Amino acid sequence: MVYLVIIFILALALAPLAHVVPSKYQRRIAHLREFAALQGLFVEFRSLPAGVFTGAESAALEPGKTIYYGLRIPVGTAPNRPRSAWVYGEQGWRSLPRGGVVPEVLQGLPPGVSVATRDTESCGVYWQEAGGEAHITQIYQALSDLICVK
């Protein structure tokens, strides 16, 4: 009986520690973000650009699971380049505003990438982190190519 009381007290004392240990999902995401940083990408929590999705397209996004993976553009590379955004929807990639040119490099992005953007400081993608290291390598390559696209 004494042993059962001791085991119960130990379990009661150690139970709060179970909340501190990261889950398998949290460890996977941390590994992906670390790998991205080693590739030269930065990861930020950013809100999706306003008004980019129709109702059907936004329904596919999981709230709180879309994050920005970006690549900084070297200073002086393209100082006069306008901001650009592209959205992946039911019919593939489209430019914002509509009618703009969609760079071919966007076709090489992995599934789960919903928006690609480029401005004077960085280019990046909004991604749901539904993949592995190979997908991050694809994102890095596409963003590297996107920097060079006029």
N, C-alpha and C positions, 0 to 999 in steps of 0.2 A: 504494500500500500504506500509506503514511504517513497518508493521508486516512482510510482505513478504521480505522486504529488510533485516530486522533483522534475519529472519530465514535463508535466503540465506547466509548471512555473517557468521552465526554460523555454518552452514553446511560446508561452505568453510574452516572455521578454524578447524573443527573437522575431516574433511576427511582424513588428513594424519595419524590420530590415528588409522584408520581402518587397516592400513598396519602393525601396531605393534601388534595387537591382534592375538594370534595364531589361526590357523584354527583347525577344528575338528580333522583332520588327525594328525597335529602336537601335539595336546593335547593327542591323543591316543598313539602316539609313545613315548612321554615323560612319560606317565603313565607306558607303558611297560618297559621302561628302568629303571625307578625308582623301579618297582616291581622286575626286574632282580637284581638290586643292593641289594635290601633287601634280596633276596634269596642267595646272595653271589657270583653272577656272575659279571663280568666286561664287559663293552661294549666299543668296539673300532672301529674306521674306519680303516679297513685294505683292501689292495688290495687282490683279490683272488690270490691264488698261480698260477704262470705262467704255462701255458700249461696243465691245468687239464681238460679242456673241449674240446669236439669235437664241430664242428660248430653247430650241431643241439641242443646240450645240452646248449651251451652258449646263443642260441637264446631265451631260456625260462627265462633267467635272465633279470630283469629290471635294466638298468644301474643306479647306484647311490642309489639303494634300498637294496643292500646286505651289511650286517654289521656283525661284528664278536662278538659273545657272548662267553666269555671264563670263565674258572674256573682255578684258580691258583693251581698248584700242590705243596703240602707241600715239603719243602726242605728236601732232602735226601730220598724221597720216592722211586724214581727210577732214580738214577743218570746216569746209563749207558744205559738207554732205548733209542733206536734210534728214530728219528723223523718219524712220520707216518702220512699219509693222506689218506682219503677215499672220493670218489666222488659219488654222487647219480646221476644216469643217467637213460636212457630209460629202462635198464635192472636191475635196482636196484643198490645197493651199490657195488662199486669195489675199490680195493686197488690201491694205487700209490706207487711204480710202480706196474704194473699188475702182478697178480699171488700171491700177498700177502694175508694174512688172513684178513678177514673182521670180526670184533668183532660183536657178536650177539646183543650187546646193541644198535647198530646203528639202528636196526629195530624199536626201540621205539621212534625215533625222529619224530617230527611233519612234516607235509607238509611244503614246503618252505625252508627246510634245504638242501643246495646243496653240502656242503663240510664239513667234520669233520677233525680236525687235532689234533695231540698230539706231544709235544716236551718235553724237560726236565723242562720247566717252567710252562706250561699251556696246557690245552686241550680246544678245543672250536669248535664252528660251525659257518659257514657263513649262515646267515638266512635272509630272506626277510621280517621279522616281519609281517607276514600275519597270525596273530592269536591273542590269548589273554593270560591271566594269566595261563590258563591250559597248553598252549603250552610251556610257559617258565618253568613251573614246570617239564614238560616232558624233556625239554632240560637239566635242572639242574640234574635231576635223571640220565639221560643217561651219562652226563659228569662225574658225581660222580662215576658211574660204570666203565666208560672208564679209569679213573685214575688207577683203580685196575687191569685192564686187562693187561696181559703181552704181 
